Amino acid sequence: MQEILYIAWFVLGSYGTLVNLFFTLSALFTDILIIRVWLVLAYIFLAVNVLMNFPDITVWDTNSSPHKIILGTLVWTLVTLSLQLWALVILVLDELPVKLSGDEEVLWRMFYRRCGMTRKEFQHVLKLGTWQQFKAGELVEQRDKDEPRLYVVFKQPVIAIPSGTLANLYLFNLFGICIGFEKDADDKPLLLAATDVTLFSWDVTALLKISSGEVSIALPAYFRSLALYLVSFEFCRLHLGEAPYSSSGAAEPDAAAWLRGEVQSSDFTTPLGPEEVPKAKFWGAVWALLRSFNLTIPRGLRHVPVPKTGAMARSRVLLAAHMRRLNQQLPAALAQDKAVVAAEGLGLWGASRLPTKLQSSLSDVDLSQQDAV
């Protein structure tokens, strides 16, 4: 009886070991950039390992039967490596510093101080917005005819809206916030420039792109933080009668002149202090790497709220209802919104405010849902 000896061993070779090491590391970190680095390295060494195991064609016997080379593993490895490498390039480019100059840098300071928006994200905001200039007394917006825009008052005031504040705050409803400014005292039919004024503004189409995360998934959260600051600011300015404060907590240098539009908000004009400038250091990168090491996936990693469904979508419907009551024409981007179309089909525009629970037939506005990205 012939005996057969089986030998099992755990030898992968240096390249095979590196492949498994990098695949394992990709499962131990939560930072998507670091995960992609490990995956790219894993597929690089996997491709090398496949090539190293190809037969040596120089020693083939030309008189023997046809030889076969299986290319499937190599082809799939190279295709996957290309996809992983492309994703890594996009992530690295997203981390490159952005330089701003002139008024763009000044406007960014306000966003950075009030909601923490980085230059990189602000660059997307700039591309979607428009600089506008108006002479004293010139009509900025006629609310029963013009498409509404969200305005940042950059230089000089609009009516009683001084530098550093925003006009048409009710448009923050597009970000899934029941802002509560649909019938504010500033909701006048005409928006006029009190003096020569410089504004930066976005139309509804641009705001929908920002709020949905289409431009950058980080932007909706920044704009919600900005809305929180602005609502608190307006409450202190209009209702408590307190002197206006900058985002640093210090009073404006000349409150009366600031209200008259003679000076800009210090959030624009004051250069960033040492404590406001994040410093990139080697050890900071090391600590970021260590913090991303986690054997388990953090809870809520995919639960980035974007106002597409549920109560956040209802806020857009509230905005549309408010505009309908003022006999304003809905901007095309808002009129085509699924939640707005569904609510309009049910004839919900008559009430002063829409009911908290929309009918169950509004499948796109199901209050139990929340998109995860």
Protein Blocks (a to p, Z undefined) as FASTA:
>chain_A
ZZddddddddebjmlmmmmmmmmmmmmccbfklmmmmmmmmmmmmmmmmmmmpccfklpc
fkbccddddfklmmmmmmmmmmmmmmmmmmmmmmpccddehjllmmmmmmmmmnopafkl
mmmmmmmmccddddehiafbdcklbccdddddfbocehjacehiaehkllmmmnopaehp
mmgfklcfbdcdfbdcddddddfklmmmmmnommpmklmmmmmmmmmmmmmmmmmmmmno
pacddfkopacfblmlmmnopaccfklmmccdfklmccddfklmmmmmmmmgcfbdcehk
lmcccdfbhjllmmmmmmmmmmmmnopacdfklmmpmklmmmmmnopmmpmbdcfbdcfk
lmmlcfkbccdZZ
